[in-house]
Amino acid sequence: MDRRHFLRFSGVLGAATVAVAATPQALRAQQAPVTTAWRGFELTADIQVKDPGAHTRIWVPVPYATDTAYQRGAQTTWQVSGGGSAQLLRAPGYDVQMLAVQWPDAQAPRSVTVTSRFQTRNRRVDLTQPPAADAALERPETLREYLKPTALLPTDGIVKTSADQITRGHRGDLARARAIYDWVVENTCRTASTRGCGVGDVRYMLAANDLNGKCADINALFVALARAAGIPARDAYGLRVANSELGYKSLGKAGDVTRAQHCRAEFYAVGYGWVPVDPADVRKVMLEEPPGELPLTDAKVRAARVMLFGAWEMNWVAYNHGHDVVLPGSAHDPVPFLMYPNGETSAGRLDSLDPDSFRYTLTSKPLSV
């Protein structure tokens, strides 16, 4: 994609523009033409178990199996060595699909290769138009599910108080969600030293006034505040699988994507459906986009802020929307979310955030469509 296309998609505005995400000019820029072609990818996870403990189990997240307007055709295959067995399972309570692998003893080698193929295309919701009266409605039970609190995303106490303060004076779910988005963008900070993608303990973040972290922290904050405001919202856990075509060095990864996990977010607005957002990536642009430590007023930051309220560049694959995920057959408590390979032996849990010790690599490559 050339530089002019990047500018049209991202919506770089003039220096005099104030409150970028709320201006009519920014809305028009955000909805400028983007590529809509499908792209194919193959994602391979190679996992080896070196832990000497017996009764090994591994749970590997796989791409979301239900076709959507921005991701389709996910198919997963696998090969297991060392006398192990594997099957695709879903976690109870959420539509979280994973490959569950187990080995009855510690014989070597214990390894599994998981290969997923899928297609993605850039996603955008046209927020310049009024809500469509004839738009398909989400099922009420689904919306109720994404209003519920979770262990790390409560909707009462300081979370509710904060949501009420942020949305005061804003009418309609779209305007209130935008107010929350802007508040999160302006008040959080991406911290490079955070392990993995963070944890997303929203009550702690607000109570301690510690609004630092990475995507699982920053986007969880958006989701919890939205739910507390009565707006259905959900995290989307996944993985970057290609470089950005929009000129952002910080918002893509190709080839070895072992450490390219990324959490995004969505909220629901009647007449628009599920609206993609990603305030965490705005903060990532600020921290990491060359030359680094960019201010909110920087043109690239302003462009990202506009784009990421209503659009996702789909150089990323979605896994699931799950919280408090029960790993089938696990001897331990649920995990906050499933975005990394998880594992355990009779000696305890493997460290999913340490791929060198856990011995796993994730590799992405493009496929022709």
N, C-alpha and C positions, 0 to 999 in steps of 0.2 A: 504494500500500500504506500502511495507516495505522500509527501509532506502535506500537500493540499488536502488530500483525503483525510489525513489525520486531523487537520484543523477543522474540517467540516464535521467530522464525527464527534470530536471532543468539545468543540464549542469554545475556542479561545476568544475571549472578549476584549474590548478596548480597556485601557487603563482606567477610564473614568467609571466603569461599571462597579456598582456597590451591591453587596449581598447577592452574589452571583446566582446561587441556587434558587432564588426567588423571583428573578427578573423575567419579564416576557422575552427579552432578547436571549437570555440563557436557555429558556425553554425551547425557543425556536432552534437554537444552535444544537441543543442536545438531541433534537429530533431530526437533524440533518441526515441525508442518505448515508447508509452504511452497506457493506457487503452482506448479502444474505445467502450466499452459497454454502452448501454443506461441505464439511471437511471430514475426512476419515483419519482415525488414529488407532494405533495398537499400543497397549500398555502392558508391560511385562513386569511381574514381581518375582524375583528369585530370592528364596528364603532358605537358610540353612540353620539348623539347630545345633549349637555347640555345647549348650548347657548339658551337664552329665545326668541331670534328673530324668527319671522315667515319667510315664503318663503325660507325655507332651501333647499340648493342644495349641493350635494357632487359629486365629480368626483374621481373615484378610478382607477388608472392604472392597467391594466391586462396584462398577458403575451402575447407577440407577437403572433398573430394568424396564420401567414404564416409559414409553415414548412420550416426548413432549415436543413443543414447537421449537426447542433449541437443542435437544439431545435425543438421539434415536438409535435403534438397532443394536443395543448392547448385547454382546454375546461373550460368555466367559468359558474357557476351557482350562484344564490343569493336568499336571503330571506330578505324581507323588512317588518318592523313593523311600527305602528303608522299612517297607512293610506297613506303611501308613494308609489311611483311608480318608476320603474327603467328600463333602457334599455341600451344595448350596443351601443355606438356611436363612430364615428371617428371624430377627429378634422380636420377642413379644412386645406389643404396645406401639411400635412404630414400624413403618415399612423400610426397615433397615436390612438389606441383603448382604450376606457375607459368605465367603467360602470357609467352612469349618473343617480343619484338618486335625487328625489325631494319630499318635503312634502309641501302641500299648507298652513299649519298652524303650530302652535307650540305645538300641543297636544303631550302628552308623552305616552309611550316612543317612541322616534324616533331613530331607529337603523337599521342597515343593516349588514348582514353577507355575504361576498363574498368569494366563494371557487373556486380556479383554480387548475386544474390538468394538468400536462405537463411532458415531458421527455427531458432530456439533455444528452449530451455526450461531452467528452473533444474535444476541437477544436484545429487544428494545420494546418498550411499551410507550405508545404515543400519548404523552401527557398534555400535549397542546390542544387536544380535542376534548370536548365535554364527555362525561361518562356515557357509554352507550346504553340506551334503555333496553335493548334486546340482547345485551351481553349474557353469555352463559354464567350461571351462578354456581359458586362452589357449594358443595354439600354442607348443610348446617353442622353435621357432626364433625366434619373436617375443620371448620372454622372454630368450633368449640375446643377441639384438641389443641389448636395453636393459640388459644387464649389462656391455657392452663399454666400454672407455675411449674418449674422443675426444681431439682435439688439446688442448682446453682443459679437459676433464673427465677427468683421469687417475684411476685407481683404486688406484694403488700408492703407496709412499713415505708422505709426510706425510698424504695423503688416507686411506690405509688405516689408518694409526696413529690418526688422529683418529676415524675411524668406529668402530674397535674400542673406543676409550676412551668414546665417547658411548653406545654400545650395550651396554657391559659390564653384566651383571646383568639385562638385559631379554630375555625369552624370546618367541619368535614374531615373525614379520615385522611384524605390526601394532604390537606394543609397541615394537619396535626403530625402526620408522619414526616412531612418535610421539616417541620420545626424540630422534631426529635433528631432527624438526620443532621441538620445544621448544628444542633447543640453538640452532638457526638463528635462531628468533625472538628468543631472549634475548641472543645474542651479535653479531648483525649490526646495521648501521645504514644507513638509507636516506640517501643523499647527494644533495641537490638539484642540485649542480653537475655530476654525472656526465652525460656526453654520451649522448643517446639513452636506451636501456635498460641500458647497460653492455655489457661484453664477456663476462664469465663465465670469467675465467682463475682456476680454482679453486686450482691449485697455488700460484700467486702469492699469492692471498688468504690462504691458510693459512700459507705460509712467512713472509710479511711481517707476519702478524697484522694485515692490512688487510682487515677484513670489512665494508667500506663499499661502497656502490654502489646500483644499482637492481635491477629485477626480474630481468634476465638474469644478474646477478651472484648475487643472494641465492637465487633458485630453482635456479640451476645448482649452487650449493653444496649444497643439499639433494639434488639428483639425484646428484651425484658421490659424496657420502657414503653415500647409499643403495646405489648400485651397489657401492661398495667394501665395504659390509656384506653383499653378496650379495642385495640386494633389487632386483628389476627396477624401474627408474624412468626417467622421461623428462620433458623439458621439453615444453611446449605453447606454441607461438608464435602470437600472434594480435593482436587489436585490439579495444579497447572501442568499442561502437557505440551505447550508450544510457546515460542517467543511471541511477544506482543507485535501485532502488525500496525499499531497506532503510534509507534515512536517511543513507547515507555520501556526503558531498559529494566525497570524494577518490577514490571507487572507481567512477567512471562518467564518460562523456563522450558528448555527442550533437551532431549537426550537423557542424561542422568537426572531424573526428577525425584530422587530419593528423599530430598528435603524440601520439596515444592508443594507440600500440603497447604491448602488455603480454604478458609471458611468464608462464605458470603451470607447474605441475608435477603429476605423477601418480606413484604407486607401485603395484605389483601385490601383492595378498595373496590367497592361495588361499581360496576361499569367498566373497570379496568382489569380486574382479575388480580393475579399475583404480580406485584411490581418488584423488579430486581433492584437492589441497592447494595452499596459496598463502601460505607464510610471508612472501614479499615484500610482499604487500598488508597484512599485519599491521603491518609497519614503515612502510608508506605511511600507514596510518591514524594511527600515532603521530606522524609528521612533519607531515602535512598536514591532518588533520581539525581543524576549528576548536575551540579557538583556536590549535592547533598545539603541537608539542613535548609530546604527551601521554605520561604514564608508562605502563609495562606494567600498572599497577594501575588505570588509568582504565577505567570501565565499558564504553565503546565499544571500547577496545582489547581488553579481555577477551572481549567478545562476538565481535569479529572473529577473535580467536585460536581460539575454540571453533568458530565456523562454518567457518573455512577449513582445518580438518582433516576432510575428508570432504564438503565441499560447495563449489560455485561458483555464484554468481549469474550467470546467462548473459545479461548485458548486454554480452557479449563474443563474438567469433567466433574459432574456432580455424582456423589456417592449416595447421600441420604440426608434426612432432616432430623435424625434421632437425637434424643437426650436420655441420660440415665439408661444406657443401653445394656441390657442383660445379654451376656455372651453365653450362648447355649452350651451347657455342660461345664461351665466354669465353676471353680471352687471358691471364687472371690466375688466381691461386690460388683455391681454394675459399673461400667466406665462412663464418664460424663458424655462422651461422644465417640463414634467410631470413624476415625479419619486416617489412622495409622494401622499397620499390622500389629495385632496384639497376640501375646502368647504366654503360656505358663507351663511349668513342669512341677513335679512333686516337690521341688525345692522352692517354688514360689513363682511370682510373675516375672516375665522378662520385661526389660525396659523398652517400651515401644518408641521412645524418643532417642534411642541410641542404636541406630541401624548398624554401626560398626560392631558393637558387642552382640546385638541380636542377630546380626549377619543377614541383612536383607538389602536388596537394591531394587529400585523402581526405574524402568526405562521406557521412554515414550518415543514413538516414531510415527511420521505421517503415512497414511495409506491413500491410494487413489480412490475416488468415489465413482 
